[in-house]
Amino acid sequence: MPQPKRFRLACLLGLFAATMMLAAAPSQAAISQEKAAELITEQFGVEVLRIRAGALDDRPVWYVTVMQPEGSSNATFQVHILAVDQESGELLPSFRHRESGYIKPPPPAGGGRP
């Protein structure tokens, strides 16, 4: 085998090995906790109370606990838990339809109302 072909083959094998190692490495969250809080605050004008990591349908998410600001409506000071996809930063729906109905979001850590 001539030298240039061996060199190309070695480069291709090295590139393939590097690609496989990157694919097998655990993924880091593309959206940090701070960035998720910033996105939710800007988008909805709420106060972020807490953020915790979790999984929703086998996707890594940030559970963001928020409180609506003071105002003159009945929704004032209501607390909600929103799920933000850690990879894309998208807000995920609270209710997901299933064959036998829907499922509710998880309760807050440490108890709380069902």
mmCIF file of the C-alpha atoms, coordinates in Angstrom:
data_MODEL
# 
_entry.id   MODEL 
# 
loop_
_atom_site.group_PDB 
_atom_site.id 
_atom_site.type_symbol 
_atom_site.label_atom_id 
_atom_site.label_alt_id 
_atom_site.label_comp_id 
_atom_site.label_asym_id 
_atom_site.label_entity_id 
_atom_site.label_seq_id 
_atom_site.pdbx_PDB_ins_code 
_atom_site.Cartn_x 
_atom_site.Cartn_y 
_atom_site.Cartn_z 
_atom_site.occupancy 
_atom_site.B_iso_or_equiv 
_atom_site.pdbx_formal_charge 
_atom_site.auth_seq_id 
_atom_site.auth_comp_id 
_atom_site.auth_asym_id 
_atom_site.auth_atom_id 
_atom_site.pdbx_PDB_model_num 
ATOM 1   C CA . MET A 1 1   ? 0.000   0.000  0.000  1.00 0.00 ? 1   MET A CA 1 
ATOM 2   C CA . PRO A 1 2   ? 1.519   3.400  -0.954 1.00 0.00 ? 2   PRO A CA 1 
ATOM 3   C CA . GLN A 1 3   ? 2.179   5.957  1.822  1.00 0.00 ? 3   GLN A CA 1 
ATOM 4   C CA . PRO A 1 4   ? -0.580  8.489  0.943  1.00 0.00 ? 4   PRO A CA 1 
ATOM 5   C CA . LYS A 1 5   ? -3.273  5.788  1.157  1.00 0.00 ? 5   LYS A CA 1 
ATOM 6   C CA . ARG A 1 6   ? -2.013  4.639  4.572  1.00 0.00 ? 6   ARG A CA 1 
ATOM 7   C CA . PHE A 1 7   ? -1.972  8.214  5.810  1.00 0.00 ? 7   PHE A CA 1 
ATOM 8   C CA . ARG A 1 8   ? -5.542  8.804  4.604  1.00 0.00 ? 8   ARG A CA 1 
ATOM 9   C CA . LEU A 1 9   ? -6.685  5.535  6.158  1.00 0.00 ? 9   LEU A CA 1 
ATOM 10  C CA . ALA A 1 10  ? -5.037  6.433  9.488  1.00 0.00 ? 10  ALA A CA 1 
ATOM 11  C CA . CYS A 1 11  ? -6.687  9.889  9.419  1.00 0.00 ? 11  CYS A CA 1 
ATOM 12  C CA . LEU A 1 12  ? -10.093 8.395  8.663  1.00 0.00 ? 12  LEU A CA 1 
ATOM 13  C CA . LEU A 1 13  ? -9.743  5.819  11.452 1.00 0.00 ? 13  LEU A CA 1 
ATOM 14  C CA . GLY A 1 14  ? -8.662  8.524  13.889 1.00 0.00 ? 14  GLY A CA 1 
ATOM 15  C CA . LEU A 1 15  ? -11.594 10.732 12.899 1.00 0.00 ? 15  LEU A CA 1 
ATOM 16  C CA . PHE A 1 16  ? -13.994 7.803  13.283 1.00 0.00 ? 16  PHE A CA 1 
ATOM 17  C CA . ALA A 1 17  ? -12.588 6.960  16.743 1.00 0.00 ? 17  ALA A CA 1 
ATOM 18  C CA . ALA A 1 18  ? -12.867 10.592 17.876 1.00 0.00 ? 18  ALA A CA 1 
ATOM 19  C CA . THR A 1 19  ? -16.455 10.765 16.633 1.00 0.00 ? 19  THR A CA 1 
ATOM 20  C CA . MET A 1 20  ? -17.379 7.585  18.496 1.00 0.00 ? 20  MET A CA 1 
ATOM 21  C CA . MET A 1 21  ? -15.823 8.859  21.741 1.00 0.00 ? 21  MET A CA 1 
ATOM 22  C CA . LEU A 1 22  ? -17.745 12.129 21.503 1.00 0.00 ? 22  LEU A CA 1 
ATOM 23  C CA . ALA A 1 23  ? -20.996 10.312 20.794 1.00 0.00 ? 23  ALA A CA 1 
ATOM 24  C CA . ALA A 1 24  ? -20.487 8.034  23.819 1.00 0.00 ? 24  ALA A CA 1 
ATOM 25  C CA . ALA A 1 25  ? -19.584 10.882 26.189 1.00 0.00 ? 25  ALA A CA 1 
ATOM 26  C CA . PRO A 1 26  ? -22.358 12.017 28.538 1.00 0.00 ? 26  PRO A CA 1 
ATOM 27  C CA . SER A 1 27  ? -23.999 15.172 27.265 1.00 0.00 ? 27  SER A CA 1 
ATOM 28  C CA . GLN A 1 28  ? -23.728 18.391 29.200 1.00 0.00 ? 28  GLN A CA 1 
ATOM 29  C CA . ALA A 1 29  ? -26.775 20.580 29.593 1.00 0.00 ? 29  ALA A CA 1 
ATOM 30  C CA . ALA A 1 30  ? -26.860 23.129 26.795 1.00 0.00 ? 30  ALA A CA 1 
ATOM 31  C CA . ILE A 1 31  ? -29.007 25.411 28.960 1.00 0.00 ? 31  ILE A CA 1 
ATOM 32  C CA . SER A 1 32  ? -27.697 26.174 32.456 1.00 0.00 ? 32  SER A CA 1 
ATOM 33  C CA . GLN A 1 33  ? -29.952 26.685 35.468 1.00 0.00 ? 33  GLN A CA 1 
ATOM 34  C CA . GLU A 1 34  ? -29.261 30.407 35.352 1.00 0.00 ? 34  GLU A CA 1 
ATOM 35  C CA . LYS A 1 35  ? -30.075 30.622 31.637 1.00 0.00 ? 35  LYS A CA 1 
ATOM 36  C CA . ALA A 1 36  ? -33.327 28.655 32.135 1.00 0.00 ? 36  ALA A CA 1 
ATOM 37  C CA . ALA A 1 37  ? -34.362 31.044 34.930 1.00 0.00 ? 37  ALA A CA 1 
ATOM 38  C CA . GLU A 1 38  ? -33.517 34.032 32.738 1.00 0.00 ? 38  GLU A CA 1 
ATOM 39  C CA . LEU A 1 39  ? -35.541 32.670 29.790 1.00 0.00 ? 39  LEU A CA 1 
ATOM 40  C CA . ILE A 1 40  ? -38.623 31.980 31.927 1.00 0.00 ? 40  ILE A CA 1 
ATOM 41  C CA . THR A 1 41  ? -38.422 35.365 33.673 1.00 0.00 ? 41  THR A CA 1 
ATOM 42  C CA . GLU A 1 42  ? -38.161 37.228 30.364 1.00 0.00 ? 42  GLU A CA 1 
ATOM 43  C CA . GLN A 1 43  ? -40.856 35.193 28.632 1.00 0.00 ? 43  GLN A CA 1 
ATOM 44  C CA . PHE A 1 44  ? -43.505 35.195 31.367 1.00 0.00 ? 44  PHE A CA 1 
ATOM 45  C CA . GLY A 1 45  ? -42.590 38.043 33.735 1.00 0.00 ? 45  GLY A CA 1 
ATOM 46  C CA . VAL A 1 46  ? -42.612 35.763 36.799 1.00 0.00 ? 46  VAL A CA 1 
ATOM 47  C CA . GLU A 1 47  ? -40.307 35.440 39.799 1.00 0.00 ? 47  GLU A CA 1 
ATOM 48  C CA . VAL A 1 48  ? -38.183 32.273 39.813 1.00 0.00 ? 48  VAL A CA 1 
ATOM 49  C CA . LEU A 1 49  ? -38.221 30.697 43.263 1.00 0.00 ? 49  LEU A CA 1 
ATOM 50  C CA . ARG A 1 50  ? -36.266 27.516 42.670 1.00 0.00 ? 50  ARG A CA 1 
ATOM 51  C CA . ILE A 1 51  ? -34.756 25.286 39.982 1.00 0.00 ? 51  ILE A CA 1 
ATOM 52  C CA . ARG A 1 52  ? -34.025 21.579 40.183 1.00 0.00 ? 52  ARG A CA 1 
ATOM 53  C CA . ALA A 1 53  ? -32.855 19.012 37.658 1.00 0.00 ? 53  ALA A CA 1 
ATOM 54  C CA . GLY A 1 54  ? -35.119 16.179 36.604 1.00 0.00 ? 54  GLY A CA 1 
ATOM 55  C CA . ALA A 1 55  ? -36.271 14.009 33.721 1.00 0.00 ? 55  ALA A CA 1 
ATOM 56  C CA . LEU A 1 56  ? -39.481 14.125 31.751 1.00 0.00 ? 56  LEU A CA 1 
ATOM 57  C CA . ASP A 1 57  ? -40.185 11.393 29.179 1.00 0.00 ? 57  ASP A CA 1 
ATOM 58  C CA . ASP A 1 58  ? -36.481 10.416 29.372 1.00 0.00 ? 58  ASP A CA 1 
ATOM 59  C CA . ARG A 1 59  ? -35.400 13.984 28.552 1.00 0.00 ? 59  ARG A CA 1 
ATOM 60  C CA . PRO A 1 60  ? -33.255 15.986 30.961 1.00 0.00 ? 60  PRO A CA 1 
ATOM 61  C CA . VAL A 1 61  ? -35.205 19.030 32.132 1.00 0.00 ? 61  VAL A CA 1 
ATOM 62  C CA . TRP A 1 62  ? -34.998 21.862 34.608 1.00 0.00 ? 62  TRP A CA 1 
ATOM 63  C CA . TYR A 1 63  ? -38.044 22.072 36.861 1.00 0.00 ? 63  TYR A CA 1 
ATOM 64  C CA . VAL A 1 64  ? -38.475 25.803 37.445 1.00 0.00 ? 64  VAL A CA 1 
ATOM 65  C CA . THR A 1 65  ? -40.730 26.834 40.331 1.00 0.00 ? 65  THR A CA 1 
ATOM 66  C CA . VAL A 1 66  ? -42.152 30.288 39.636 1.00 0.00 ? 66  VAL A CA 1 
ATOM 67  C CA . MET A 1 67  ? -44.528 32.730 41.300 1.00 0.00 ? 67  MET A CA 1 
ATOM 68  C CA . GLN A 1 68  ? -46.706 35.195 39.452 1.00 0.00 ? 68  GLN A CA 1 
ATOM 69  C CA . PRO A 1 69  ? -46.088 38.828 40.460 1.00 0.00 ? 69  PRO A CA 1 
ATOM 70  C CA . GLU A 1 70  ? -48.382 40.948 42.573 1.00 0.00 ? 70  GLU A CA 1 
ATOM 71  C CA . GLY A 1 71  ? -51.301 42.315 40.631 1.00 0.00 ? 71  GLY A CA 1 
ATOM 72  C CA . SER A 1 72  ? -55.021 42.861 40.729 1.00 0.00 ? 72  SER A CA 1 
ATOM 73  C CA . SER A 1 73  ? -56.148 39.476 39.412 1.00 0.00 ? 73  SER A CA 1 
ATOM 74  C CA . ASN A 1 74  ? -57.053 36.212 41.119 1.00 0.00 ? 74  ASN A CA 1 
ATOM 75  C CA . ALA A 1 75  ? -53.849 34.683 39.742 1.00 0.00 ? 75  ALA A CA 1 
ATOM 76  C CA . THR A 1 76  ? -51.655 36.883 41.952 1.00 0.00 ? 76  THR A CA 1 
ATOM 77  C CA . PHE A 1 77  ? -48.983 34.980 43.887 1.00 0.00 ? 77  PHE A CA 1 
ATOM 78  C CA . GLN A 1 78  ? -49.851 31.614 42.350 1.00 0.00 ? 78  GLN A CA 1 
ATOM 79  C CA . VAL A 1 79  ? -46.927 29.190 42.256 1.00 0.00 ? 79  VAL A CA 1 
ATOM 80  C CA . HIS A 1 80  ? -46.316 26.956 39.224 1.00 0.00 ? 80  HIS A CA 1 
ATOM 81  C CA . ILE A 1 81  ? -43.706 24.388 38.239 1.00 0.00 ? 81  ILE A CA 1 
ATOM 82  C CA . LEU A 1 82  ? -42.544 24.662 34.634 1.00 0.00 ? 82  LEU A CA 1 
ATOM 83  C CA . ALA A 1 83  ? -40.381 22.117 32.791 1.00 0.00 ? 83  ALA A CA 1 
ATOM 84  C CA . VAL A 1 84  ? -37.628 23.507 30.558 1.00 0.00 ? 84  VAL A CA 1 
ATOM 85  C CA . ASP A 1 85  ? -35.748 21.170 28.201 1.00 0.00 ? 85  ASP A CA 1 
ATOM 86  C CA . GLN A 1 86  ? -32.050 21.264 29.167 1.00 0.00 ? 86  GLN A CA 1 
ATOM 87  C CA . GLU A 1 87  ? -30.914 20.797 25.567 1.00 0.00 ? 87  GLU A CA 1 
ATOM 88  C CA . SER A 1 88  ? -33.066 23.293 23.690 1.00 0.00 ? 88  SER A CA 1 
ATOM 89  C CA . GLY A 1 89  ? -34.363 25.644 26.392 1.00 0.00 ? 89  GLY A CA 1 
ATOM 90  C CA . GLU A 1 90  ? -37.943 25.048 25.218 1.00 0.00 ? 90  GLU A CA 1 
ATOM 91  C CA . LEU A 1 91  ? -40.819 25.078 27.673 1.00 0.00 ? 91  LEU A CA 1 
ATOM 92  C CA . LEU A 1 92  ? -42.427 21.635 27.757 1.00 0.00 ? 92  LEU A CA 1 
ATOM 93  C CA . PRO A 1 93  ? -46.184 21.207 28.212 1.00 0.00 ? 93  PRO A CA 1 
ATOM 94  C CA . SER A 1 94  ? -47.403 20.420 31.728 1.00 0.00 ? 94  SER A CA 1 
ATOM 95  C CA . PHE A 1 95  ? -50.023 17.969 30.534 1.00 0.00 ? 95  PHE A CA 1 
ATOM 96  C CA . ARG A 1 96  ? -49.161 15.298 28.003 1.00 0.00 ? 96  ARG A CA 1 
ATOM 97  C CA . HIS A 1 97  ? -51.930 13.252 26.423 1.00 0.00 ? 97  HIS A CA 1 
ATOM 98  C CA . ARG A 1 98  ? -51.570 9.488  26.633 1.00 0.00 ? 98  ARG A CA 1 
ATOM 99  C CA . GLU A 1 99  ? -53.703 6.627  25.352 1.00 0.00 ? 99  GLU A CA 1 
ATOM 100 C CA . SER A 1 100 ? -55.571 6.474  28.648 1.00 0.00 ? 100 SER A CA 1 
ATOM 101 C CA . GLY A 1 101 ? -55.781 10.185 29.359 1.00 0.00 ? 101 GLY A CA 1 
ATOM 102 C CA . TYR A 1 102 ? -53.064 12.539 30.527 1.00 0.00 ? 102 TYR A CA 1 
ATOM 103 C CA . ILE A 1 103 ? -50.419 12.745 33.226 1.00 0.00 ? 103 ILE A CA 1 
ATOM 104 C CA . LYS A 1 104 ? -49.856 15.623 35.596 1.00 0.00 ? 104 LYS A CA 1 
ATOM 105 C CA . PRO A 1 105 ? -46.443 17.196 36.280 1.00 0.00 ? 105 PRO A CA 1 
ATOM 106 C CA . PRO A 1 106 ? -44.538 15.839 39.285 1.00 0.00 ? 106 PRO A CA 1 
ATOM 107 C CA . PRO A 1 107 ? -45.276 17.265 42.737 1.00 0.00 ? 107 PRO A CA 1 
ATOM 108 C CA . PRO A 1 108 ? -42.694 19.583 44.294 1.00 0.00 ? 108 PRO A CA 1 
ATOM 109 C CA . ALA A 1 109 ? -39.866 17.941 46.200 1.00 0.00 ? 109 ALA A CA 1 
ATOM 110 C CA . GLY A 1 110 ? -40.416 17.648 49.933 1.00 0.00 ? 110 GLY A CA 1 
ATOM 111 C CA . GLY A 1 111 ? -44.134 16.970 49.792 1.00 0.00 ? 111 GLY A CA 1 
ATOM 112 C CA . GLY A 1 112 ? -46.665 19.603 49.037 1.00 0.00 ? 112 GLY A CA 1 
ATOM 113 C CA . ARG A 1 113 ? -50.156 19.293 47.765 1.00 0.00 ? 113 ARG A CA 1 
ATOM 114 C CA . PRO A 1 114 ? -50.883 16.556 45.196 1.00 0.00 ? 114 PRO A CA 1 
# 
